[in-house]
Amino acid sequence: MKKILITGTSSGIGNFLGKELWKYHTVYWVSRKESLLDIQEFLWDINDENFVHHISESIDTVDYVILNAGVWYFDRFENISLDKHREIIQTNLLSNIIFTHIFSKKITGWIIFIWSISSKKSGKFWASYSASKFWLRGFAMNLKNESKLGIHIINPKVVKTNFHHHSKIEIQGKFQETPIGDILNTVADIIEGKEKRFEIDL
Ligand SMILES: NC(=O)c1ccc[n+]([C@@H]2O[C@H](COP(=O)([O-])OP(=O)(O)OC[C@H]3O[C@@H](n4cnc5c(N)ncnc54)[C@H](OP(=O)(O)O)[C@@H]3O)[C@@H](O)[C@H]2O)c1
């Protein structure tokens, strides 16, 4: 049984991973919404730096951290407000760097980043989202060269979650999809030591 902290567990990939991994492991549930599960949870806006300190003081050590929380708004660049561009960069990029900086001493094993295929490919209608994932990919690629922590990046294609409810433009059917179960299987393989690759495209 491992100790696993997951961010962004209120819905989608994080919610699915949290509930499935909780069957076999101790899960620390990091979300802005209550889980209604009998689980140790931290109700947290990941952009609140003080709360990262609070989590760090509350938890002794964890084996794995899955940094999953993220936002996107899929629309023409000029239609997305400046506040939303800021939110994307703050949430997807800065909060993960700040979390890693404050919390890394508590991690005994691995950080798993739930990234996106958009961290490697250009598209349209997701310029600042894609930028946030490109930057974060650069962060992880460099961190792995200097850190004792194990680091993995998982890059799904489109996954059917609430993520697309923010989209003004229909995305379903336009891109290849990744079944959410493939992400769980990859995380399980990492935990069991079967998956060693730094970056896993799904
Ligand atoms: N769905 C896809 O097609 C897809 C494809 C590739 C990669 N991804 C990546 O997968 C990750 C999860 O996405 P998803 O598809 O599961 O979307 P989702 O259902 O919208 O889940 C996103 C999660 O992030 C949380 N979150 C966002 N901003 C937060 C904040 N400031 N503080 C705390 N939690 C916050 C949300 O919490 P609230 O409910 O409180 O907002 C929610 O739990 C993202 O990093 C995304 O980039 C998704």
The ligand as an SDF file (V2000), in Angstrom:
LIG
                    3D

 48 52  0  0  0  0  0  0  0  0999 V2000
   -9.9050   15.8760  -20.6790 N   0  0  0  0  0  0  0  0  0  0  0  0
   -8.9560   15.9200  -21.6210 C   0  0  0  0  0  0  0  0  0  0  0  0
   -9.2540   15.8220  -22.8410 O   0  0  0  0  0  0  0  0  0  0  0  0
   -7.5120   16.0400  -21.2290 C   0  0  0  0  0  0  0  0  0  0  0  0
   -6.5570   15.6860  -22.1890 C   0  0  0  0  0  0  0  0  0  0  0  0
   -5.2150   15.7820  -21.8730 C   0  0  0  0  0  0  0  0  0  0  0  0
   -4.8450   16.2320  -20.6220 C   0  0  0  0  0  0  0  0  0  0  0  0
   -5.7850   16.5810  -19.7090 N   0  0  0  0  0  0  0  0  0  0  0  0
   -5.3190   17.0560  -18.4030 C   0  0  0  0  0  0  0  0  0  0  0  0
   -5.8960   16.2880  -17.3740 O   0  0  0  0  0  0  0  0  0  0  0  0
   -5.9990   17.0850  -16.1910 C   0  0  0  0  0  0  0  0  0  0  0  0
   -7.3990   16.8880  -15.5800 C   0  0  0  0  0  0  0  0  0  0  0  0
   -8.3560   17.2940  -16.5170 O   0  0  0  0  0  0  0  0  0  0  0  0
   -9.8100   16.6290  -16.6130 P   0  0  0  0  0  0  0  0  0  0  0  0
   -9.9970   16.2380  -18.0140 O   0  0  0  0  0  0  0  0  0  0  0  0
   -9.9980   15.6250  -15.5430 O   0  0  0  0  0  0  0  0  0  0  0  0
  -10.7250   17.9150  -16.3650 O   0  0  0  0  0  0  0  0  0  0  0  0
  -11.8070   18.2930  -15.2380 P   0  0  0  0  0  0  0  0  0  0  0  0
  -12.8260   17.2250  -15.1150 O   0  0  0  0  0  0  0  0  0  0  0  0
  -12.2500   19.6790  -15.5680 O   0  0  0  0  0  0  0  0  0  0  0  0
  -10.9370   18.2870  -13.9200 O   0  0  0  0  0  0  0  0  0  0  0  0
  -10.0260   19.3250  -13.6320 C   0  0  0  0  0  0  0  0  0  0  0  0
   -9.7730   19.2740  -12.1490 C   0  0  0  0  0  0  0  0  0  0  0  0
   -8.8340   20.3120  -11.8290 O   0  0  0  0  0  0  0  0  0  0  0  0
   -9.3850   21.0310  -10.7310 C   0  0  0  0  0  0  0  0  0  0  0  0
   -8.9370   22.4100  -10.6540 N   0  0  0  0  0  0  0  0  0  0  0  0
   -8.9070   23.3330  -11.6340 C   0  0  0  0  0  0  0  0  0  0  0  0
   -8.4700   24.5070  -11.1410 N   0  0  0  0  0  0  0  0  0  0  0  0
   -8.2300   24.2940   -9.8210 C   0  0  0  0  0  0  0  0  0  0  0  0
   -7.7630   25.1150   -8.7650 C   0  0  0  0  0  0  0  0  0  0  0  0
   -7.4400   26.4110   -8.9590 N   0  0  0  0  0  0  0  0  0  0  0  0
   -7.6440   24.5680   -7.5380 N   0  0  0  0  0  0  0  0  0  0  0  0
   -7.9570   23.2710   -7.3230 C   0  0  0  0  0  0  0  0  0  0  0  0
   -8.4030   22.4380   -8.2750 N   0  0  0  0  0  0  0  0  0  0  0  0
   -8.5370   22.9630   -9.5120 C   0  0  0  0  0  0  0  0  0  0  0  0
  -10.8830   20.9870  -10.9320 C   0  0  0  0  0  0  0  0  0  0  0  0
  -11.5230   21.3010   -9.7190 O   0  0  0  0  0  0  0  0  0  0  0  0
  -12.8940   22.1580   -9.6320 P   0  0  0  0  0  0  0  0  0  0  0  0
  -13.9830   21.1430   -9.8470 O   0  0  0  0  0  0  0  0  0  0  0  0
  -12.8750   22.7210   -8.2600 O   0  0  0  0  0  0  0  0  0  0  0  0
  -12.8240   23.2060  -10.7060 O   0  0  0  0  0  0  0  0  0  0  0  0
  -11.0490   19.5290  -11.3370 C   0  0  0  0  0  0  0  0  0  0  0  0
  -11.0380   18.6790  -10.2210 O   0  0  0  0  0  0  0  0  0  0  0  0
   -5.6960   18.5380  -16.6020 C   0  0  0  0  0  0  0  0  0  0  0  0
   -4.3980   18.8860  -16.1610 O   0  0  0  0  0  0  0  0  0  0  0  0
   -5.7330   18.4940  -18.1300 C   0  0  0  0  0  0  0  0  0  0  0  0
   -4.8440   19.4150  -18.7160 O   0  0  0  0  0  0  0  0  0  0  0  0
   -7.1230   16.4910  -19.9890 C   0  0  0  0  0  0  0  0  0  0  0  0
  1  2  1  0
  2  3  2  0
  2  4  1  0
  4  5  1  0
  4 48  2  0
  5  6  2  0
  6  7  1  0
  7  8  2  0
  8  9  1  0
  8 48  1  0
  9 10  1  0
  9 46  1  0
 10 11  1  0
 11 12  1  0
 11 44  1  0
 12 13  1  0
 13 14  1  0
 14 15  2  0
 14 16  1  0
 14 17  1  0
 17 18  1  0
 18 19  2  0
 18 20  1  0
 18 21  1  0
 21 22  1  0
 22 23  1  0
 23 24  1  0
 23 42  1  0
 24 25  1  0
 25 26  1  0
 25 36  1  0
 26 27  1  0
 26 35  1  0
 27 28  2  0
 28 29  1  0
 29 30  1  0
 29 35  2  0
 30 31  1  0
 30 32  2  0
 32 33  1  0
 33 34  2  0
 34 35  1  0
 36 37  1  0
 36 42  1  0
 37 38  1  0
 38 39  2  0
 38 40  1  0
 38 41  1  0
 42 43  1  0
 44 45  1  0
 44 46  1  0
 46 47  1  0
M  CHG  2   8   1  16  -1
M  END
$$$$
